[in-house]
């Protein structure tokens, strides 16, 4: 079953954006690597002491206002990671918020 295209739009109120960006910056400060996955996802690998509950809270909040994102939080032998997927026309937004693969 394929997923319907979702418009690249954010419904977060403008005055809430600075706080949300600060919250993401605090969690993303724990990123140790950014890589591209075979399916085009950006994979962010985190330090072992990353506050996973805060990461989950932010992913949930972001999904609520930016439905065009698809997130997967994984824990495996590589550690805690966040995989971010978005339509091609949202590539600049992904890079602006989450960074680029190294």
Phi, psi and omega in degrees: 000125181270154182273136177294143176298137179247134179301143176279094183206150178243133180258006178292135178300140183305322182286347178270345184298315180302319179295317180298317179298320178297320179296316178297316181301321179296316180287318182291346175296344180269002181288133177254341180203146173234122181226158175266134175270162182301329181273008178094355180290151170266124180254123177253120179260136187249158173298154180300331183268015179298136178289093185299325180294325177291320176301314179297319179298316180293319178300315179297316180295319181292321179297327181294326183256339182231076186294348179286342176283149168234128183241148170221123174263126181235150172227117179212197183295348176270351180107195179282133180214157173239125175255129182243128176236147178202160176300157180305323182285001175251011183303321180294326179292317178301313181296317181297321184273319189249349180094180182248154174299145180270000000 
